[in-house]
């Protein structure tokens, strides 16, 4: 597809799956977000960090179509798009895994994965197809260790639930995955499994954003880290070229934006 | 792999519930039948089936509404007002039976829309909303009659409730039709999947694009239409449209649904299970008659049965949760 474009100088520059330019969001006189440039590149995990109230979830909601920015433009594969509601984003392949996961606990795993887009024939839901697809999906995700694919979500552990939500996002054809605090509710072992899962999704087909408070996890899986502070971008850094100390100082404002690179 | 060892939880709970209810009903027939042979006869079973059929029609819709996390108390009032409306139109306005029946169903449609929009769009409490429409509808049914109940109906109207097919009354066939149709929709069609999702996790379902408000309104309308249909058919069957004809239906139907596996919390419920619960309640009243028990006690016993059913359900679920979490 158009994941890579030759620039005039002959180097390969990738077209971001999603790019926002100059995104701003105000609530009355309160400025939640201002002048944000942000890109999700294919095959890349881009972490979004910042203190509480820095604007991380506002930016995430703009990408997922949950809120409309007051200013700024959004591009998908280089084309300008409007993400006016969650359905617009879903249709364009932007899938969000919310922190509360949005699962239906009483229902089995396949029902949750296909929630809202069950495959049908003559109006009848093709349940066997759903079960098969769910099993394949979990086999490809590997490590989550779900033995009974028809178990109710209520009977799963936190990590397994997270995996169900993630599987749903991927299965929906999501090319841009927005993961809101994917490890916040998990124990050490499950966090590790989730991080491995995220790493395994690092394919040319997917662009991933994770919002996280846990810098160790961020450094573990991300390729690029953007720091927000009080609604503005404090900086973006390539993971290899930065340190926890630098990120923390950007988060707290000890350093102002420097080494800006996209 | 381990799929064979650990069968799906929901599936097994439903299955064991249906199995348990079949066993319970079987044991009941055997026990009472051995004591009073007249109880376990084809004739009595047909009477039970006939009494059951009117409730079963509404039950099929009510279980779906319960699965969507709602319930409807206005059933008795809607049935009464629909029956009276059709009856009065035929007796006092000279309207033909077909138009009268349609008018009765229109009453159901109207009240169903009021219930649905009030709960799903305006956000009113379903208990208070349907309590209010029950009062309003049954009051209107009483008021419209002016004290004398309509009974002078043409034969073609009586036929709706009295004709037989294969030795069974039409109402039994109506019940069969609605139970099968709605059970298939609930279990196998997209609307049914969305019904369970709406009741099991309204917000999650909404965010995944399920039209949860539409599901609710649709089901309130369905239950009200089925109630209206029962009101009309019941009037045709007994030859009078009485405002109190189906009093007590709503609570018995909801109780049967819960005995059959539905929960007021939503997300669960099976029409077959509800039907078996209804059969049990109906057989109890019949048995009381044969055993010479005062029918007033039946209500009391039904209450105890309901209490035992929900207590057993809560107990089993706690047991399961303690054994379950993390074991998958």
Interface residues (C-beta under 8 A of the other chain):
Chain A: X86 X87 X90 X98 X101 X102 X103 X104 X105 X106 X107 X108 X111 X115 X116 X117 X118 X120 X123 X124 X125 X127 X146 X147 X148 X149 X150 X151 X152 X154 X155 X156 X157 X160
Chain B: X1 X2 X3 X6 X7 X8 X9 X10 X11 X188 X189 X190 X192 X193 X194 X196 X197 X200 X201 X203 X204 X205 X207 X208 X209 X210 X267 X268 X324 X325 X326 X327 X328
